[in-house]
């Protein structure tokens, strides 16, 4: 299936989205669902990564996300059934080789966090896409780096098959953290077997305007938070890749506008990135 074709500034492009939906937290979680659906319905995205997706008492948020985006997708499972709290990946393009990676908790104990990985087949560049939600605590940088190891190993293996790796999600890590520096080539790679060639472009750093804070007390759902403003949510595009395939073109925050009564859809803003979908240049 070809990428988006139009007469605007980016005639051939693909839109990527990551957004932490804040599960069923907050006194008005039901009201927030309407705002989430309305925001997704207006965006016209192609590949979506969601975190804190709920599935409780037969009410599966993944079904709502499919309807709102018009995309097909899958979500986290536990013991063969949809997980109550987890991640989801949706795509306009065919997905295959779907895998779930369970991540370590504190002190290397069994945790509840995970990553979902899938191949996405497209004419101008096959992808290996991972969505994840890493440990949130301030002091958990070492744990986040450990959690990234199996995700990067899976993406590196798929990259060796000729796929462009994408890492999307709430990494709970700021741009100058050890985690992001090691992912983007500013510091040595996290560790083998990820390989020294698995490096990512930080889309917001490449084309975003301003600090891109996705966590801020300006959000009605985070007014009492102890955390300062932070850019925690990321769309990272693997390198090397053939030019200009999947070069970031534009980035914006979504979910920033509250409803009429001042309620925001989530406690995080989402990140939407437009990437180039032209055919690769001949070397």
NUFI-396049 format. One record per atom (N, C-alpha, C): residue in three letters; x, y, z. Coordinates in steps of 0.2 Angstrom, whole numbers, plus 5000, padded with zeros to 4 digits. Layout:
<recs>
ALAXYZ ...
</recs>
This chain:
<recs>
UNK500449945000 UNK500050005000 UNK500450065000 UNK500350114996 UNK500850174995 UNK500650215001 UNK501150265003 UNK501050315008 UNK500550365006 UNK500450415011 UNK499950465009 UNK500150505003 UNK499750514999 UNK499950554993 UNK499450614993 UNK499750674992 UNK499250734992 UNK499650794989 UNK499350854990 UNK499650914986 UNK499950954991 UNK500050934997 UNK500250985003 UNK501050985003 UNK501351005008 UNK502051015009 UNK502350945009 UNK502050895011 UNK502350825011 UNK501950775007 UNK502050775000 UNK501650734996 UNK501650664997 UNK502250634999 UNK502250565001 UNK502550565008 UNK502050545013 UNK502350535020 UNK501950485023 UNK502150465029 UNK501850425034 UNK501850465041 UNK501250455044 UNK501250485051 UNK501250435056 UNK501650445061 UNK501850405067 UNK501550435073 UNK501250395078 UNK501050425084 UNK501150385090 UNK501450415095 UNK501450375101 UNK501050425107 UNK500750385111 UNK500350425116 UNK500150375122 UNK500350395128 UNK500150365134 UNK499450385136 UNK499050345137 UNK498250355138 UNK498050365145 UNK498550345150 UNK498350355157 UNK497850305159 UNK497850245157 UNK497350195159 UNK496650225161 UNK496450195166 UNK495750225169 UNK495850265175 UNK496450295175 UNK496650335181 UNK496250405181 UNK496150435187 UNK495850495187 UNK495050485189 UNK494750535192 UNK494050535194 UNK493650535187 UNK493850565182 UNK493450575176 UNK493750535170 UNK493950475171 UNK494250435166 UNK493750415160 UNK493150415162 UNK492650395157 UNK492550455152 UNK492550515155 UNK492550575151 UNK493150585147 UNK493650565149 UNK494250565145 UNK494250525139 UNK493950475139 UNK493950425133 UNK493650465127 UNK493150505128 UNK492750535123 UNK493250585119 UNK493750615124 UNK494250665121 UNK494750625117 UNK494950575120 UNK495450535116 UNK495250515109 UNK494650485109 UNK494350465103 UNK494250525098 UNK494050575100 UNK493950635096 UNK494650665093 UNK495150655097 UNK495850675095 UNK496050635090 UNK496050565091 UNK496250515086 UNK495850525080 UNK495250535080 UNK494850535074 UNK495050595069 UNK495350645072 UNK495550705068 UNK496250695065 UNK496650645067 UNK497350655065 UNK497550615059 UNK497150565057 UNK497350535051 UNK498050505051 UNK498150455056 UNK498850435057 UNK498850365054 UNK499550335053 UNK499650275049 UNK499850215054 UNK500350235059 UNK500550185063 UNK500550215070 UNK500250185075 UNK500150215082 UNK500450165087 UNK500750195092 UNK500950155098 UNK500650185104 UNK500250145108 UNK499950175114 UNK500150135120 UNK500150175125 UNK500350145132 UNK499850155137 UNK499850115142 UNK499250115147 UNK498550105144 UNK498550055140 UNK497850035137 UNK497549995142 UNK496850005143 UNK496549965148 UNK496149905144 UNK496049855148 UNK495549805146 UNK495249775153 UNK494649795155 UNK494349785161 UNK493649765160 UNK493449705163 UNK492749685164 UNK492449685157 UNK492849665152 UNK492549655145 UNK492549725141 UNK492749775144 UNK492849835141 UNK493549845138 UNK493649835132 UNK494349835129 UNK494449905125 UNK494949945128 UNK495050005125 UNK495349995118 UNK495649945117 UNK495949935110 UNK495449935105 UNK494849905106 UNK494249915101 UNK494049985100 UNK494050025105 UNK493950095104 UNK494450135099 UNK495150115100 UNK495650145097 UNK495650115089 UNK495450055088 UNK495350035081 UNK494850075078 UNK494250085081 UNK493750125078 UNK493950195077 UNK494250225082 UNK494450295081 UNK494950315076 UNK495450265075 UNK495950275070 UNK495750245063 UNK495350195063 UNK495250155057 UNK495750105055 UNK496150095060 UNK496750045059 UNK496649985063 UNK497049925060 UNK497049865064 UNK497649865069 UNK497549825074 UNK498149815078 UNK498049765084 UNK498549765088 UNK498549705093 UNK498749745100 UNK498649705105 UNK498849735112 UNK499149685116 UNK499449705122 UNK499749665127 UNK499249605129 UNK499549545130 UNK499149485133 UNK499549465139 UNK499149425143 UNK499449395149 UNK499049325149 UNK499449275149 UNK499149205150 UNK498649195144 UNK498749225138 UNK498349205133 UNK497749255132 UNK497649305137 UNK497049345136 UNK497349415136 UNK496949465134 UNK497149535134 UNK497249555141 UNK497849595142 UNK498049615148 UNK497649675150 UNK497549685157 UNK497149745159 UNK497549805159 UNK498149805158 UNK498549865158 UNK499149855153 UNK499249885148 UNK499749865143 UNK499849915137 UNK500149895132 UNK500349925126 UNK499949905120 UNK499849945115 UNK499549925109 UNK499949955103 UNK499849915097 UNK500149945091 UNK499649935086 UNK499549985082 UNK499049985077 UNK499350015070 UNK499149985064 UNK499450005058 UNK498950005052 UNK499150045048 UNK498750045041 UNK499049995037 UNK499649975038 UNK499949925034 UNK499949855037 UNK500049805033 UNK500049735036 UNK500649725041 UNK500449685046 UNK500949675052 UNK501049595052 UNK501649575054 UNK501749505055 UNK502349495060 UNK502449435061 UNK503049415066 UNK502949455073 UNK502349455075 UNK502149495081 UNK502449455087 UNK502849495092 UNK503149465098 UNK503049515104 UNK502949485109 UNK502949525116 UNK503549505120 UNK503849555123 UNK504449545127 UNK504249575134 UNK504249525139 UNK504149545145 UNK504849575148 UNK504749635152 UNK505349665154 UNK505449655162 UNK506049665164 UNK506249655171 UNK505949715175 UNK505749695181 UNK505549745186 UNK506149765191 UNK505949805196 UNK506549825201 UNK506949765203 UNK507549775204 UNK508049725206 UNK508049655202 UNK507849665196 UNK507849615191 UNK507349565192 UNK506849585196 UNK506249535197 UNK505749535192 UNK505249495192 UNK504749485186 UNK504349555187 UNK504249585181 UNK503849645181 UNK503249645177 UNK502849695177 UNK502249695173 UNK502349735166 UNK502949765165 UNK502949805159 UNK503249765153 UNK503149785147 UNK503349745141 UNK503449785135 UNK503649755130 UNK503649785123 UNK503349745118 UNK502949775114 UNK502649735108 UNK503149755102 UNK503249705098 UNK503649715092 UNK503349685086 UNK503349715080 UNK503049685074 UNK503449705068 UNK503449665063 UNK503649685056 UNK503049725053 UNK503149775049 UNK502649815046 UNK502949815038 UNK502549795034 UNK502749785027 UNK502449845023 UNK502949875020 UNK502749935015 UNK503249935009 UNK502949965004 UNK503349964998 UNK504050004998 UNK504050055002 UNK504650095002 UNK505150085008 UNK505050035011 UNK505450015017 UNK505049975022 UNK505249915023 UNK504949875028 UNK505249895035 UNK504749885040 UNK504949915046 UNK504949855051 UNK505349865057 UNK505249835063 UNK505049885068 UNK504449875071 UNK504249925076 UNK504149905083 UNK504349935088 UNK504249915095 UNK503949975098 UNK503449955102 UNK503150005107 UNK503249975114 UNK503450025118 UNK503550005125 UNK503450065130 UNK503450045136 UNK503350095142 UNK503750075148 UNK504350105148 UNK504850085153 UNK504750115160 UNK505150085165 UNK505050105172 UNK505050185173 UNK504550205177 UNK504450275178 UNK504850315183 UNK505150285188 UNK505450315193 UNK506050365191 UNK506150415195 UNK506750465194 UNK507450425194 UNK507450375199 UNK508150345200 UNK508250275197 UNK507850265191 UNK507850205188 UNK508150205182 UNK508650245180 UNK508950245174 UNK509350175172 UNK509650145177 UNK509950085176 UNK509450035174 UNK508850035177 UNK508349985176 UNK508049995169 UNK507950055167 UNK507750075160 UNK508250045155 UNK508850055156 UNK509350035152 UNK509349955151 UNK509249925157 UNK509249845156 UNK508549825153 UNK508049865154 UNK507449845150 UNK507449855143 UNK507949905140 UNK508049915133 UNK508449855130 UNK508849825134 UNK509249775131 UNK508849725126 UNK508349685129 UNK508049635125 UNK507649665119 UNK507349725120 UNK507049765114 UNK507549775109 UNK508149805110 UNK508549825105 UNK508849755102 UNK508949705106 UNK509149645103 UNK508649615097 UNK508049625099 UNK507549605094 UNK507549645088 UNK507549715089 UNK507549755083 UNK508149745079 UNK508749735082 UNK509349725079 UNK509349665074 UNK509049615077 UNK508949555073 UNK508549565067 UNK507949605068 UNK507549615062 UNK507849665057 UNK508249715060 UNK508649765056 UNK509149725051 UNK509449665054 UNK509849625050 UNK509549595044 UNK508849595044 UNK508449565039 UNK508249615034 UNK508549675035 UNK508349735030 UNK507849785032 UNK507649775038 UNK507049825040 UNK507349885044 UNK506949935043 UNK507149995047 UNK506749995054 UNK507149995060 UNK506949995066 UNK506650055069 UNK506050055072 UNK505750115075 UNK505650095082 UNK505750135087 UNK505650125094 UNK505250185096 UNK504550165099 UNK504050215100 UNK503850205107 UNK503650255111 UNK503350245117 UNK503550295122 UNK503250285128 UNK503450325134 UNK504050295138 UNK504650315136 UNK505250285139 UNK505350315146 UNK505050365148 UNK505150395155 UNK505850415156 UNK506150435150 UNK506850465150 UNK506850525146 UNK507250575149 UNK507350635146 UNK507850635140 UNK507850685136 UNK508350685130 UNK509150675132 UNK509250705138 UNK509950705140 UNK510150645145 UNK509650605146 UNK509750545150 UNK510250495147 UNK510550455151 UNK511050405148 UNK510650355143 UNK510050345145 UNK509650305140 UNK509650335133 UNK509350395133 UNK509350425126 UNK509950435123 UNK510450455127 UNK511150475124 UNK511450405121 UNK511250355124 UNK511550285121 UNK511150265115 UNK510550285115 UNK510050265109 UNK510250305103 UNK510450365104 UNK510550415098 UNK511250425096 UNK511650385099 UNK512350385097 UNK512850435100 UNK512550475105 UNK512950525109 UNK513350485114 UNK513250425116 UNK513650385120 UNK513650315117 UNK514150265120 UNK514150205117 UNK513550165118 UNK513350115113 UNK512750075113 UNK512650045120 UNK512050025122 UNK511850005128 UNK512249945130 UNK512249895126 UNK512749835126 UNK512549785121 UNK513049745119 UNK512849685114 UNK512249645118 UNK511849605114 UNK511949595107 UNK511549655102 UNK511449715105 UNK511049765101 UNK511549785095 UNK512149785096 UNK512649795090 UNK512749875090 UNK513349885087 UNK513549955087 UNK513249995082 UNK512849965077 UNK512549995072 UNK511850015073 UNK511549995079 UNK510850005080 UNK510850075084 UNK510750125080 UNK510750195082 UNK510150225080 UNK509850275083 UNK509150305081 UNK509250375081 UNK508850405076 UNK508650475076 UNK508150495080 UNK508250545085 UNK507750565089 UNK507350615085 UNK506650595083 UNK506250635078 UNK506150705081 UNK506050715087 UNK505850785090 UNK506450825089 UNK507050795091 UNK507650835091 UNK507850855084 UNK507650815079 UNK507750835072 UNK507350885069 UNK506650885071 UNK506250925067 UNK505650955072 UNK505650945078 UNK505250975083 UNK505351045084 UNK504851085086 UNK504851155088 UNK504851165095 UNK505351185098 UNK505251205106 UNK505451135110 UNK505351145116 UNK505651085120 UNK505251025120 UNK504651025117 UNK504250965116 UNK504050925123 UNK503950965128 UNK503750935134 UNK503050895134 UNK503150825135 UNK502550785135 UNK502250775142 UNK502550795147 UNK502350795154 UNK502450865157 UNK501850895159 UNK501950965161 UNK501350975166 UNK501451015171 UNK500851035175 UNK500351085172 UNK500451105166 UNK499951145162 UNK499351095160 UNK499551025160 UNK499050975159 UNK498550975165 UNK497950975164 UNK497450975170 UNK497550905174 UNK497750855171 UNK497850785174 UNK498550785178 UNK498950835178 UNK499650825181 UNK499750895185 UNK499250925187 UNK499350995190 UNK499750985197 UNK499650925200 UNK499850915207 UNK500550875207 UNK500750865201 UNK501350815200 UNK501950845203 UNK502450805206 UNK503050825208 UNK503550835203 UNK503450795197 UNK503950805192 UNK503950875188 UNK504450895186 UNK504450955182 UNK504250945175 UNK504250995171 UNK504150985164 UNK504650935161 UNK504450885157 UNK504950835154 UNK504750815147 UNK505150795143 UNK505050765136 UNK505150685138 UNK504650645139 UNK504750575141 UNK504550535135 UNK504150555130 UNK503850515125 UNK504150525118 UNK504350475115 UNK504850475110 UNK504650435104 UNK504850455098 UNK504850415092 UNK505550415089 UNK505850365089 UNK506550355087 UNK506550315080 UNK506950335075 UNK506950305069 UNK507650275068 UNK507750215066 UNK508350185066 UNK508850205060 UNK509450205061 UNK509950215057 UNK510450165057 UNK510850145051 UNK510750185045 UNK510150155041 UNK509950205036 UNK509450185031 UNK509550225025 UNK509250195020 UNK509250235013 UNK508950295013 UNK509250355011 UNK508950415010 UNK508450415005 UNK507850455006 UNK507650495012 UNK507150455016 UNK507150385015 UNK506550345018 UNK506550355025 UNK505950375028 UNK505850385035 UNK506250435038 UNK506550485034 UNK506850545037 UNK506250585041 UNK506350605047 UNK505750645050 UNK505750715046 UNK505150735045 UNK504950795042 UNK504650845046 UNK504250825051 UNK503850875055 UNK503650835062 UNK503650865067 UNK503450835073 UNK502950885077 UNK502450865080 UNK502050905084 UNK501750865090 UNK501550905095 UNK501250875101 UNK500450865100 UNK500150815102 UNK499450805101 UNK499150795108 UNK498450805109 UNK498150795115 UNK498250855120 UNK498450915117 UNK498650975121 UNK498051015123 UNK497551015119 UNK496951055120 UNK496451025124 UNK496251055130 UNK495751025134 UNK495051025131 UNK494550995134 UNK493850995132 UNK493551065135 UNK492951075134 UNK492651135135 UNK492651145143 UNK492751095147 UNK492751105154 UNK493451105157 UNK493951105153 UNK494651115155 UNK494951045156 UNK494650985155 UNK494950925155 UNK495350905149 UNK495950875151 UNK496350845145 UNK496250775144 UNK496350745138 UNK496250675137 UNK496650625141 UNK497250645143 UNK497750605146 UNK498150645151 UNK498650615155 UNK499050655159 UNK499750665155 UNK499850635149 UNK500350645144 UNK500050675138 UNK500450725135 UNK500350735128 UNK500650685123 UNK500350675118 UNK500650625113 UNK501050665108 UNK501450625104 UNK501950645099 UNK501750615092 UNK501650665087 UNK501550635081 UNK502050665076 UNK502350615072 UNK502950635068 UNK502750615061 UNK502850655056 UNK502750645049 UNK503450625046 UNK503550565043 UNK504150545040 UNK504050545033 UNK504650545029 UNK504650545022 UNK504550475019 UNK504150475014 UNK503950405011 UNK504050405004 UNK504550445002 UNK504750444995 UNK505250374994 UNK505250354988 UNK505650304986 UNK506450314987 UNK506850264989 UNK507550284991 UNK507850304985 UNK508350354986 UNK508750374981 UNK509250324979 UNK509450324972 UNK509950274970 UNK510650294973 UNK511050244975 UNK511750264978 UNK512150264972 
</recs>
